[in-house]
C-alpha cells in the first residue's frame, strides 16, 4: 500500500510538472525555414532569419504581448526552427523540400524569398501534404494559377505594390508622362514591371514607356543600363532590383546623377536602408510590402518587436523581418485555435482549417487571409519618399500615403494582371490617408 501511494504521488507530481511546463510537455514542433543564406538575395533575408529566431524564442517562453500573451508554444508544443539555404536553383529546392518531409521530420515549412522557388515548391508541398507557409516570395501566380490545401502565403503579393505606387504617382506627381525601368530579368523583376506598367496605364493612361532595361540578376554593373536610361530621360524610372544589386545600382546611379533628371520608384528600397543609409539619394519613392518597417502603425506588438529587434541587432527591422514575424504569428494563432482549451497538439488538417480565411495581428498591422480561397494574405500598404536626418543619423520617410487593402488588391477570384489592365475594377479607395 505504501509503495502504491509513492507511485501515485510520483505520477501526480509528473502530471503537474507537465501541465506547468505547457509548451514543454509535448514533442517539439519542427519548422524548417527555407531562406537565401548565400547568393545575391542573402543580405535582404537576414532580417527575416533574425525575426524568426526572436519570435520562436518569445513563443516558447510565453513572452509575446497581446493578443498572443498567456500561452506558451504553438498549440502546446515547443517550436524548434532549423534553417536551409534557398540558393541553388529550383531542382535543388524541390529535392531538398522532399528531404525535409521524408527524412528530416519537418512539421511545417516556411520562408522562401524567390518567386521561382515558390512556384516550383508549391505543387510538391501539396503532393507530400506538408503545411507550407510562404513568407516573402511575391508572385501573384501562386494562387492565381492553382489551388492548394497545404500551401499558404501570409504576405501580400507584388500586385499591391504596383497598384499603390501607380496611385501614389497619380496623386503626388500628376505631371509624369514618360516611364522607364531597370528590372532584373527573372520572375520577381518580370512580375513587378508587368504589374507596374499595367497599373500606370490604368491610373495615368497618357503615360508611355520610353526605356526598358533587363539586367541579369547579380550582375552588379549597370553602367550601360544607366547610360541608356539617361539618354531617354524618362520622367519616372521603376526598379525592383534588390539586395546587393540594389546597392550597386544606387551607388552607380547617384554618381551619374540619374535621380536628378528622373524620379525613381523602387518598391524594394527599404531592404537597403540599414546597409546604405545616407548613401541613398533623398526623394526615392518606395513601399514596404504592406504597412511594415518605417510605415508600421503604432501598437504594443510593433513596439515590442522593434525594441527587441533593435536591441539585439542594432538596426531597425525591415519588411522581410515583419514578413517572417507575421508567418510565425499566423501559425501560432492557427495552432492555438486548433488545439482548443485543452492544448492537445492538433492535427495538420485542423491547423489548416484554422488558418484558412483567418484574420490575425502582426507588427505591421492586421492581416487577412482573403484571397486564394483563404490561403493568400492581403494587408493595407503605404508609399512614401525616402529621407535621411543627418543630425540624428536616422532614416526617415515623408509624404506618406496609406492605401487600404481593398484599394490595392484584386477582389477574390480576379487575376491580378487582368485586374490592373482593366482599370482595377471594384477597388475601394475611400479609406486612403495622407500623412
N, C-alpha and C positions, 0 to 999 in steps of 0.2 A: 504493500500500500504506500509505504514511504517512498519507494523507488518510483512508483507511478506518479505520485504527486510531484516529484522533482522533474520528471519528464514533461508533465503537463505544464508546470511553471516555465520550463525552458521553452516549450513550444509557444506559450503565450508571450514570453519575452521576445522571441524571434519574430512573431507576427507583429508585435508592437513596433519593433525596430524597422521592419519592412514598411509598415504603414507610415511611420515617421519619415523614413527615407524617401517616400514618394517616388521621385524620378529614379532613384537608385534601386528600386525593388524589382525592376524588370530587365530583360535583356536589352542592350543598347539599340537605339535606332540609328542605323548606319546610313549616312548621307554622303554620297560621292559628289564632290564639287569639281566639275569639268570646266577648266578656265585656261586661257593662254598664260602659261608660266614662262614661255620663251617666245621669241619672234616679235614682229612689229606691234602686235596688239597687247603684249605683256604689260607694258607700263600703264596702260589705261585700265587694266583689270586688277592690278594690285590693290586699289582701294576696295574693290568688291571682295577680294580674299580677306582683307583686314576686317571688313564689316561682318563677314560670315563668322569669323572667329569671335568677334565681340558679341554677336547675337547668340551664338551657340553657348558661350560661357554664361551669359545672363539667363538664357532659357534654362540651363541646367541648375543654376544657382537660385532661380526664382526671384531675380532682382530686376526684371523688366518693370517699367512703370505701367500705369493704366493705359489701355484696357486689358493688359496682359499680366497684371500683377496677381500674386497669390497662388500660383500653381507652377510647380517645377516641371521641367521637361516638356515633351510633346506627348500628350495622351498618356502621361505617367511614365514615359521612357526617357532615359538619358540620351542626349544626342551626341553622336560621335561623327565628326567630319573627317574625310580624307580627300586629298586633292590630286587631280590628274591633269597633265598638260594637254591642252586642246590643240596645240600646234602640230602640224604634220600631215594635214590633208584629210579628206573625207573617208577614204578607205581605211586609214589608220583609226579614225574616230569610231567608225562603225564596228571595227574589230575589237577595239578597247571597250566599247559600250557592251558588247556581248560578254566580254570578260567580266565586267562589273556585275552583270546579272547572274552569270553562270558560275563564276569562280570566286568572286570577291565579296559576295553577300551584301550588295548594296540594296537597302530597302527603298531608297529614294535617290534619284539623280537630279542635280540642279546645276545652274551655271550657264555655260555656252555663250561665247562672245561673237562668234561668226555666224552670219545668216546661212552660209553654205553648210556649216556643220549642223545647224538646226534642221535644215531641210533634209539632210541625209540621215540624221539620227531618229527623227520623229517616227517614221514608219517602223523602225527597228524596236523602239520603245513599245510601240503598240503590239508588235508581234510577240515580244517577250513579256508583255504585261507588267512593265516596270513603271511605277509612278515617276514621271519626269516633268520637272518644272523649270522652264527656260527663264533665265533671269535677265539677260541683256540683249540677245540677238533680236533684230528688229524688223525683219522682212514680214510684210503682211501676208505673204503666201502660205505661211504655216497652216492657218485655219481657214484660209480662203480657197486653197487648192485641195484640202482634205478635211475629214472629220475624225477626231480622235477621242478615245475614252481615257487613256492613261497619260496624255500629254496636256500640259497647261503652260501658259505664259503669264507671269504676274507683272509684266511691264507692258506699256502700250507700244504699238509698232510705229514705224517711221512716218506713216501717213499723217499722224497727229503733228509731228514736227513740221512737215511740209505745209499742211493746211494753216497752222498757226503762223509760220514765218511769212507766208504769202499774205495773209490777212493783216499782219503787222506792217509789212511793206506798204500795202494799200493805205493803211491808216496813217502811217508816220512818214512815208516817202512817196507821196502821190505823183511826184514828178518823174519817177523811174519809167523809162521807155525801152531800154535795151538791157539784155541779160546775157551773161556768160557763165561758164562753170569750169571747174577743175575738180574732177571726182575720180577716185580710184576705180580701176577697171575690174571690179569684182562685184559680188552680189549686193553688198551694202551700198557701194557707190552708185551702181546702176539703179537700184530701187530708190535711193534718196533723190537722185537727179530726175528720174522719171516722174516721181510724185511732185517734186517742187515745180518742175516745168508745167505740169498739168494744173497744179494749184495756182500758179501765177497766171496762166492763160484764163482760168476761171475768174480769179479775183481781179485781174487787170488785163482784159482782152487786148488792149492796144500794145502790150509789150511784145517784143520779138527777141529771139535768141540770135546772137551775133558771134559767139565764140564757144567752142567746145573742146575741152582737153581731157584725155583719159590716160593719165599716167599709170604705170604698173605699181601695185601696192608694194611698199618697201623700197622704192627706187631712191628716195632721199634727195634727188637732184631735180630741180624744177626750173632751171634757167630758161630752157626752151619754151616751156609752158607759160611762164611769167611773161616772156617777151611776146608771145602770141596774144595773150590777153591784153597786155599793154598796148599793142598795136591796134586792137579793135576798140579799145576804150569803152567797154560796156558801163552803163550806169550802176549795175549791180553784178557782183560775182558770187556764185554759190559754190561752196566746197564742203564735202563730207570727209575730207582727209582727217585722219585721227592718229593718235599715238605719236611715234617718232616722225611719221610723215607730216602730221600737222605742225609739229615743232620746226621741222626743216623748212616747210613752206612759209610759215610765219616769219622766220628769220630771213630767208631769201627775199620774200615779198617786201618786207619792211626796208631792206637795203635798197630796193629798187623804187620804193615809194608807190607801189601799186595801190595801196589803200588810200592814197591822196587823190587819185583820179576816179576810183570806183568804190562804192560801198560794198563791204564784204559781209556775206551771210554765211556763218559757219556753225551749223547746228551742234557739232561735237566739240566746239572750242572749250567748253567747261572742263573737259578732261585734261586740258593742258595748263590750266591756270595755276595749279600748285607748282608745277615744274618751271613755268616760264615767267609768271607774274608780270613785272613791269616791262618785260620784253615784248609783250603783246600790244599792238597798237590800240589805242582807245577808240571806241565807237564801233567796234565789230559787233554785229548782231548775232545773238546766239540764244539757245534754249538749253534745257537740261532733261529732255525726255520726260516731261511732267513738271510738277511743282517741286523739284528736288534741288539740292545744293543751295546756291545763293537765293533761289526762288522759293524755298520751302516755307510754308505758312507756320506761324508760331504755334507751338503745342508743347506739352510736357514731354511727349515722346520724342519730338525733334530736339528739344533742349538736352534731354538725357543722351541721345545718340551723338549729337555734335560735341557735347562736352567730353564724353568718354573717348570718342574717336580722336579729337584734337589733343586730349591729354596723353594718349598713347603714341600718336604718330606725328604730332607737332604740325599738323595741317588740317584744313577743313575737308570733310568728306565731299567728294564729287558724286555725280549721279550714278556711276556704277556702284558705289558704296550703298547708296539708297536703294538701288535695284536688288542687290543681294540681301540687304536687310529686309526688304519687302517680301522676298521669296520665303525667307525663314519665318517671318511673322505670319504669312498666309498659311504655311504648313502648320505652325503652332496652333493657329485658330482652328484649322480643319481637324487636326488630330485631337485637340482638346474637346471639340464639339462631338466628334465621332466617339470618343471614349466615354462621354457622359459623366455623371457624378461619381460613378464607381471607380473611374480611372483605369479600367482594364484596357490593355492595348488593343486598338481597333483593327479590324481587317482593312486591307487596302481599298476594297470596294466602298467601305463606309467613309473612309477619308476622302475618296474621290467625290462621293455624294455631298459631303460637307463643303468641299472646296468649290464644286461646280456652282456657278451663278452667285457666289458669295460676295459680301462686301466686308472689307477689313481696313483697319487703320495702319498706316505706316508713317515713318518720319516725314515723308513728303506729302502727307495728307491722306484723304480717303481714296481707296482703290476699289473698283467694282469689276467683277468678272462678268462682263456684259456681252461680249461678242463670242463668236466661235462656239455657239451652244453652251455658253457659260464657262469656256476654257480660256478666253482671251481677255486681258485686263484693259480697262480704259481709266483715264485719270485727267483731271484738269492739267493744263500746261501753261507755261509763261514764257514770254520772249522779252529780251531787254538788250541793252548795249553795254559792252564791257568798259569798265573804268578801273583806274588804279589810283588810290590815295597815297601819294608819295610821302606825305608827312607821317601817316600812320603805318605805311608799308603794308597795306592790305588791298586786296582786290575788291571791287565794288560793282554793282550793276545799277543802271539808271534807265529811265524811260521804259519802265516795265509795263507790259500788258498781260493780264491773266485771262486765258480763254477757258470757258467751261468745257468739260469733256464732250458734252453733246454738240458743241460747236465745231470741234476739230477731229472727231472720229466718225467714220461712216456708221450709219444705223445697222442693226443686226441684219444679216443676210445680204448686204451690199458688198460688192467688190470695190476695194479701195481705188484702183486705177480708174474704173468707170465712174465712181462717185466724184472723184476730183475732176475728171474730164467733163462731166455733165453739170458742173457748177455747184457741187456739194449740196444736192437736194436734201431737205429735211434737217439741215444743220440749225440748231437752236443757239444763236449767239446773243440772246438777250441778256446774258449774265456777264458779258465782258467787263472787266475792271481795269482802268488805267491808274497807275500809281507812280 
